[in-house]
Amino acid sequence: MSEDNTKRELRYDAEAISLKLHAVRFRELLDRSRGFAKSMVCLSVMERFPHGCCKPASMLLARYLSSTLGVPHAAIELCANGERLGQSHAWLEVNQIGVDITCDQFADSPDRVIVAEQSPWHSLFHGRRLYPYCDFMHMNAQYRQDVERLFAHIVGSETAKRSPEEPQPRQ
């Protein structure tokens, strides 16, 4: 293996490990915030988290990765797949690494959070469509207000003050 390939693999491994740590932490924060979503017009579905919440949870995670970790919008995509056994599913891809914090809504999921470049479990879903950050984060005013309120509740008011269009620089 060449030195360039080894460096590339080490960068990928470090990024995947970091994404896994942050995804697990964010998942824990979402678990604790279920009841808060009850009062929200557009995000009341989050009360049933993780069941039926893959898109809004992925949107919140994208907001977190962008504003808290400084992940560039261009690196974040929503992967929405068709069906598998009559159920659809969505998760994020960050620099082509899949990040799924709602996979355990399915009985056969191998874990509560999956972070992987190639996930055998995710390959069971057919009809893969990728949506860039700017497309899947486009929402009406009420939905945006609910996303921002829930985000503020999840990660605290200091982080939520940043605009989703202005990610915090990496440190």
C-alpha positions in Angstrom: 0.0 0.0 0.0 1.3 3.4 -0.9 2.0 6.1 1.7 -0.7 8.3 0.1 -3.3 5.5 0.5 -2.2 4.9 4.1 -2.6 8.6 4.9 -6.0 8.7 3.2 -7.2 5.7 5.1 -6.0 7.2 8.4 -7.8 10.4 7.7 -11.0 8.5 6.9 -10.6 6.4 10.1 -10.2 9.5 12.2 -13.2 11.2 10.5 -15.4 8.1 11.0 -14.4 7.8 14.6 -15.1 11.5 15.3 -18.5 11.2 13.5 -19.4 8.1 15.5 -18.6 9.8 18.8 -20.6 12.9 17.9 -23.5 10.9 16.4 -23.8 8.8 19.6 -23.7 11.9 21.8 -26.3 13.7 19.7 -28.5 10.6 19.7 -28.3 10.6 23.5 -29.4 14.3 23.5 -32.3 13.5 21.2 -33.4 10.6 23.4 -33.6 13.0 26.4 -35.6 15.6 24.3 -38.5 13.5 23.3 -41.1 15.2 25.5 -40.1 18.7 24.5 -41.2 18.1 20.9 -44.8 17.4 22.0 -45.7 21.1 21.8 -44.3 21.6 18.3 -46.6 21.9 15.3 -44.2 20.4 12.7 -41.9 18.2 14.8 -44.4 16.5 17.2 -43.3 13.2 15.5 -40.1 13.5 17.4 -42.0 12.5 20.5 -41.9 9.0 19.1 -38.1 9.1 18.4 -36.6 7.2 16.8 -39.7 5.7 15.1 -40.7 7.6 12.0 -38.2 10.4 12.7 -35.4 9.6 10.3 -35.7 12.8 8.2 -36.2 15.4 11.0 -33.5 13.7 13.2 -31.1 13.7 10.2 -31.9 17.4 9.7 -31.1 18.2 13.3 -27.9 16.1 13.2 -26.9 18.0 10.0 -27.5 21.3 11.8 -25.4 20.1 14.7 -22.5 18.8 12.6 -22.5 22.1 10.6 -22.8 24.6 13.4 -21.1 22.8 16.2 -18.3 20.9 14.4 -17.9 23.2 11.4 -18.6 20.4 8.9 -19.0 22.2 5.5 -22.5 22.1 4.0 -21.0 20.7 0.8 -19.9 17.6 2.7 -23.4 16.8 4.1 -26.1 15.0 2.1 -29.4 13.4 3.1 -29.6 9.9 1.8 -33.2 9.0 1.3 -33.9 5.5 0.2 -36.9 3.9 -1.3 -38.4 0.9 0.5 -37.4 -2.2 2.2 -40.2 -4.4 3.4 -42.7 -1.6 2.9 -40.7 1.0 5.0 -38.7 3.9 3.8 -35.6 5.3 5.6 -33.2 8.3 5.5 -29.8 9.1 7.1 -26.9 11.5 6.5 -23.8 11.0 4.4 -20.9 13.1 5.5 -18.0 13.0 3.0 -19.5 9.7 1.8 -19.6 8.2 5.3 -23.1 7.1 6.3 -24.3 8.4 9.7 -27.6 7.0 10.9 -29.0 7.8 14.3 -32.5 6.3 13.8 -31.6 2.9 12.5 -32.9 1.1 15.6 -36.4 2.0 14.7 -36.1 -1.2 12.6 -36.0 -4.5 14.5 -33.1 -6.0 12.5 -30.8 -3.0 12.9 -27.3 -4.1 14.1 -26.9 -1.0 16.3 -28.5 2.1 17.7 -26.2 4.3 15.6 -24.4 3.3 12.5 -21.4 5.2 11.0 -19.9 3.5 8.0 -18.7 4.1 4.5 -20.3 0.8 3.4 -23.1 -0.6 5.6 -24.4 -4.0 4.7 -27.6 -3.2 6.6 -28.2 0.0 4.6 -27.6 -1.7 1.3 -30.9 -3.6 1.9 -32.7 -0.3 1.1 -33.3 0.3 -2.6 -33.9 3.6 -4.5 -31.0 5.6 -3.1 -31.4 9.4 -3.6 -28.9 12.0 -2.3 -30.0 15.5 -1.4 -27.5 18.3 -0.8 -27.7 20.2 2.5 -29.2 23.3 0.9 -32.0 21.2 -0.6 -33.0 19.1 2.4 -32.6 22.0 4.9 -35.0 24.2 2.9 -38.2 24.4 4.8 -41.2 26.6 5.5 -41.1 29.2 8.3 -43.1 27.1 10.9 -40.9 24.0 10.3 -37.7 26.1 10.6 -39.0 27.6 13.8 -39.7 24.2 15.3 -36.3 22.9 14.1 -34.5 25.9 15.7 -36.5 25.5 19.0 -35.8 21.8 19.3 -32.2 22.3 18.3 -31.8 25.0 21.0 -33.4 22.7 23.5 -31.1 19.8 22.5 -27.7 21.5 22.4 -28.3 24.7 24.5 -29.0 28.2 23.6 -25.4 29.3 22.9 -24.9 26.9 20.0 -28.4 27.4 18.6 -27.8 31.2 18.2 -25.6 30.5 15.2 -27.4 30.6 11.9 -27.6 27.3 10.1 -26.1 29.1 7.1 -23.0 30.1 9.1 -21.2 27.1 10.4 -18.7 27.6 13.3 -15.1 27.4 12.0 -13.2 24.2 13.0 -10.7 24.7 15.9 
